[in-house]
Amino acid sequence: MDTTYNKLLNNLDLLKLNTFRNNLSQYIDMINAGDKSIIEALYELTEKEKRFRDEKATIMQVKKSAFPYLRDIDDYDFSFQPSVDRRKIEDLASLRFMENNENILFVGSPGTGKTHLASAIGAEAARHRYSVYFITCQELMSQLKKAEMENRLEARLKAFMRHKLLIIDEIGYLNLDQEDANLFFQLISLRYEKKSTIITTNKTLSKWTEIFGDPIIANAILDRLLHHSHVINIVGPSYRTKNILTNAEEPKSKEY
């Protein structure tokens, strides 16, 4: 029996059923004690292995998404930004918008939590095993321009198209030239009504002409982004200055 048991362990090692192997001895004891039937033991061991693999795959999916940091909805201070409807954000985090290939645009001043909310929704999508990718607008344009120079733009656009959810952060911090605007338009056009995109921007949508330098391209991009979209306008102070402002407002104690 010991020889057969060792052969079984070797097979489990070869098949990389590590969780199954690590719990096997415990379940054999439960079978021998009459606490579990063989069928119950095999089912529970395979369930443990499946859960472990699911969790591992989820962790890998989140890592591949390239988030600058991981945030959850619960980490967001809605009391500090009352213009943000928590129920709306939680509904978006249910990922229903992705079923309909809808977009989300977070619009607000720097430091209001746009990237936080975009990353939190993106992380939730990654945990559900959707292909998600996070990238800043500046890095996106750098990659697209480099690909065009190397005559592999089509392949790079297809690579971005493979993601069920693409998060483009920080649109508006730098204005784009004509070439950038055309490349950005191509990407948005390809994803239009096929995949979901989340945008964060510090510029109101009426000022996107300034970003892209051409009202025709700016309107064409907005037309595709807004057709099926959720626009979240965040009106409030910056989290980065929250503690500074709080300390400044506190009355100073009298000195004697």
C-alpha positions as CSV (number, residue, x, y, z in Angstrom):
1,M,0.0,0.0,0.0
2,D,2.9,2.3,0.8
3,T,4.3,1.8,-2.7
4,T,0.9,2.6,-4.3
5,Y,0.5,5.6,-2.0
6,N,3.9,6.9,-3.1
7,K,3.1,6.3,-6.7
8,L,-0.1,8.3,-6.2
9,L,1.9,11.2,-4.7
10,N,4.3,11.1,-7.6
11,N,1.4,11.3,-10.1
12,L,-0.1,14.2,-8.2
13,D,3.3,15.9,-8.4
14,L,3.5,15.3,-12.1
15,L,0.0,16.6,-12.7
16,K,0.8,19.6,-10.4
17,L,-2.2,18.9,-8.2
18,N,-0.4,20.4,-5.2
19,T,-3.4,21.3,-3.1
20,F,-4.9,17.8,-3.7
21,R,-1.6,16.3,-2.6
22,N,-1.1,18.5,0.5
23,N,-4.6,17.5,1.8
24,L,-4.6,13.9,0.8
25,S,-3.2,12.4,4.0
26,Q,-5.7,14.2,6.1
27,Y,-8.6,12.9,4.0
28,I,-7.3,9.3,4.0
29,D,-7.4,9.6,7.8
30,M,-11.1,10.8,7.6
31,I,-12.0,8.0,5.3
32,N,-10.4,5.4,7.6
33,A,-12.2,6.9,10.6
34,G,-15.5,6.7,8.7
35,D,-16.0,10.5,8.7
36,K,-15.9,10.7,4.9
37,S,-16.8,8.4,2.1
38,I,-14.3,8.0,-0.8
39,I,-16.7,10.0,-3.1
40,E,-17.0,12.8,-0.6
41,A,-13.2,12.9,-0.1
42,L,-12.5,13.0,-3.8
43,Y,-15.1,15.7,-4.4
44,E,-13.7,17.9,-1.6
45,L,-10.1,17.4,-2.7
46,T,-10.9,18.4,-6.3
47,E,-12.9,21.4,-5.1
48,K,-10.0,22.6,-3.0
49,E,-7.7,22.2,-6.0
50,K,-10.2,24.0,-8.3
51,R,-10.5,26.9,-5.8
52,F,-6.8,27.2,-5.5
53,R,-6.4,27.4,-9.3
54,D,-9.2,29.9,-9.6
55,E,-7.6,32.1,-7.0
56,K,-4.2,31.8,-8.6
57,A,-5.6,32.6,-12.1
58,T,-7.4,35.7,-10.6
59,I,-4.2,37.0,-9.0
60,M,-2.3,36.5,-12.3
61,Q,-5.1,38.3,-14.2
62,V,-4.9,41.3,-11.8
63,K,-1.1,41.4,-12.1
64,K,-1.3,41.4,-15.9
65,S,-3.7,44.4,-15.9
66,A,-0.7,46.7,-15.0
67,F,-2.6,48.8,-12.3
68,P,-0.3,51.4,-10.7
69,Y,-1.8,50.3,-7.4
70,L,-4.8,48.2,-6.2
71,R,-7.8,50.0,-4.8
72,D,-11.3,48.9,-3.8
73,I,-14.5,50.8,-3.9
74,D,-14.6,50.7,-0.1
75,D,-11.3,52.6,0.1
76,Y,-12.9,55.6,-1.5
77,D,-14.0,58.4,0.8
78,F,-17.4,59.2,-0.6
79,S,-18.0,61.6,2.4
80,F,-15.1,63.7,1.2
81,Q,-16.5,63.7,-2.4
82,P,-20.3,64.0,-2.0
83,S,-20.7,64.7,-5.7
84,V,-20.0,61.0,-6.4
85,D,-23.0,58.8,-6.0
86,R,-21.8,55.6,-4.2
87,R,-24.8,53.6,-5.5
88,K,-23.8,54.5,-9.1
89,I,-20.2,53.5,-8.6
90,E,-21.3,50.2,-6.9
91,D,-23.6,49.5,-9.9
92,L,-20.6,50.1,-12.3
93,A,-18.5,47.7,-10.1
94,S,-21.2,45.0,-10.8
95,L,-19.7,45.1,-14.3
96,R,-23.1,45.3,-16.0
97,F,-21.7,48.1,-18.2
98,M,-19.3,45.6,-19.8
99,E,-22.1,43.3,-20.8
100,N,-23.3,46.0,-23.2
101,N,-19.8,47.2,-24.2
102,E,-20.4,50.6,-22.5
103,N,-17.8,53.1,-21.5
104,I,-17.1,55.1,-18.3
105,L,-15.7,58.6,-18.3
106,F,-14.4,60.0,-15.0
107,V,-14.1,63.8,-15.2
108,G,-12.7,66.0,-12.5
109,S,-9.8,68.1,-11.2
110,P,-6.5,66.4,-10.2
111,G,-6.6,64.5,-7.0
112,T,-10.3,63.9,-6.8
113,G,-10.0,60.1,-7.0
114,K,-10.7,59.5,-10.7
115,T,-7.8,57.0,-11.0
116,H,-8.8,55.3,-7.7
117,L,-12.4,54.6,-9.0
118,A,-11.2,53.6,-12.4
119,S,-8.7,51.2,-10.9
120,A,-11.2,49.8,-8.4
121,I,-13.7,48.9,-11.2
122,G,-10.9,47.6,-13.3
123,A,-9.6,45.4,-10.5
124,E,-13.1,44.0,-10.0
125,A,-13.3,43.1,-13.7
126,A,-9.9,41.4,-13.5
127,R,-11.0,39.4,-10.5
128,H,-13.9,38.1,-12.6
129,R,-11.2,36.9,-15.1
130,Y,-11.9,39.6,-17.7
131,S,-8.9,40.8,-19.7
132,V,-8.2,44.3,-18.3
133,Y,-5.3,46.7,-19.1
134,F,-4.4,50.0,-17.4
135,I,-2.3,52.6,-19.2
136,T,-1.7,56.3,-19.0
137,C,-2.6,58.4,-22.1
138,Q,1.0,59.5,-22.4
139,E,2.3,55.9,-22.4
140,L,-0.5,54.8,-24.8
141,M,0.5,57.4,-27.4
142,S,4.2,56.6,-27.0
143,Q,3.5,52.9,-27.8
144,L,1.2,53.7,-30.7
145,K,3.7,56.2,-32.3
146,K,6.5,53.8,-31.8
147,A,4.5,51.0,-33.4
148,E,3.6,53.2,-36.4
149,M,7.3,54.1,-36.9
150,E,8.1,50.4,-36.9
151,N,5.3,49.5,-39.4
152,R,3.5,47.4,-36.8
153,L,0.6,49.8,-35.8
154,E,-2.1,47.3,-36.9
155,A,-0.6,44.6,-34.6
156,R,-0.4,47.0,-31.7
157,L,-4.0,48.2,-32.1
158,K,-5.1,44.6,-32.3
159,A,-3.2,44.0,-29.0
160,F,-5.2,46.7,-27.3
161,M,-8.4,45.5,-28.9
162,R,-8.0,42.1,-27.2
163,H,-8.7,43.6,-23.7
164,K,-12.3,43.4,-22.7
165,L,-11.7,46.5,-20.6
166,L,-9.1,49.2,-21.4
167,I,-8.5,51.9,-18.9
168,I,-6.8,55.1,-20.3
169,D,-5.7,57.4,-17.5
170,E,-4.9,61.1,-17.4
171,I,-6.2,62.4,-20.7
172,G,-5.8,66.1,-20.8
173,Y,-2.6,66.6,-18.8
174,L,-0.7,67.0,-22.1
175,N,-2.1,68.2,-25.4
176,L,-1.8,65.8,-28.3
177,D,-0.5,66.7,-31.8
178,Q,-2.3,65.8,-35.0
179,E,-0.6,62.4,-35.3
180,D,-1.4,61.5,-31.7
181,A,-5.1,62.5,-32.2
182,N,-5.4,60.4,-35.4
183,L,-3.9,57.4,-33.6
184,F,-6.1,57.8,-30.6
185,F,-9.2,58.1,-32.9
186,Q,-8.2,54.8,-34.6
187,L,-8.1,53.0,-31.3
188,I,-11.4,54.4,-30.0
189,S,-13.0,53.6,-33.4
190,L,-11.9,50.0,-33.2
191,R,-13.2,49.5,-29.7
192,Y,-16.5,51.3,-30.4
193,E,-19.5,49.1,-29.5
194,K,-17.1,46.1,-29.3
195,K,-15.3,46.5,-26.0
196,S,-15.5,48.8,-22.9
197,T,-13.2,51.6,-22.2
198,I,-12.7,53.7,-19.0
199,I,-11.3,57.2,-19.4
200,T,-10.1,59.6,-16.7
201,T,-9.6,63.2,-17.6
202,N,-9.0,66.5,-15.8
203,K,-10.6,68.5,-18.7
204,T,-14.3,69.0,-19.1
205,L,-15.6,67.4,-22.3
206,S,-16.3,70.8,-23.8
207,K,-12.6,71.5,-23.6
208,W,-11.4,68.3,-25.4
209,T,-10.8,70.3,-28.6
210,E,-7.9,71.8,-26.7
211,I,-6.5,68.4,-26.0
212,F,-6.7,67.1,-29.5
213,G,-6.2,70.4,-31.3
214,D,-8.9,69.6,-33.9
215,P,-12.6,70.0,-33.3
216,I,-13.5,67.5,-35.9
217,I,-11.3,64.7,-34.4
218,A,-12.3,65.7,-30.8
219,N,-16.0,65.5,-31.6
220,A,-15.5,62.2,-33.5
221,I,-13.8,60.7,-30.5
222,L,-16.4,62.0,-28.1
223,D,-19.2,60.8,-30.3
224,R,-17.9,57.2,-30.1
225,L,-17.1,57.4,-26.4
226,L,-20.3,59.0,-25.3
227,H,-22.7,57.0,-27.4
228,H,-22.9,54.2,-24.8
229,S,-21.4,55.7,-21.7
230,H,-21.6,56.7,-18.1
231,V,-20.1,60.1,-17.3
232,I,-19.1,60.6,-13.7
233,N,-18.4,64.3,-12.9
234,I,-16.4,64.7,-9.7
235,V,-16.7,68.2,-8.3
236,G,-14.6,68.6,-5.1
237,P,-11.3,69.2,-3.5
238,S,-8.1,67.1,-4.0
239,Y,-7.4,64.2,-1.7
240,R,-3.7,65.1,-1.8
241,T,-4.4,68.4,0.0
242,K,-7.1,67.0,2.3
243,N,-4.9,66.8,5.4
244,I,-3.2,70.1,4.7
245,L,-6.6,71.9,4.4
246,T,-8.0,70.2,7.5
247,N,-5.0,71.2,9.6
248,A,-5.2,74.8,8.2
249,E,-8.8,75.0,9.2
250,E,-8.2,73.8,12.8
251,P,-8.1,76.7,15.2
252,K,-4.7,77.3,16.7
253,S,-4.4,77.0,20.5
254,K,-3.6,80.2,22.3
255,E,-0.1,80.7,23.5
256,Y,0.6,82.3,26.9
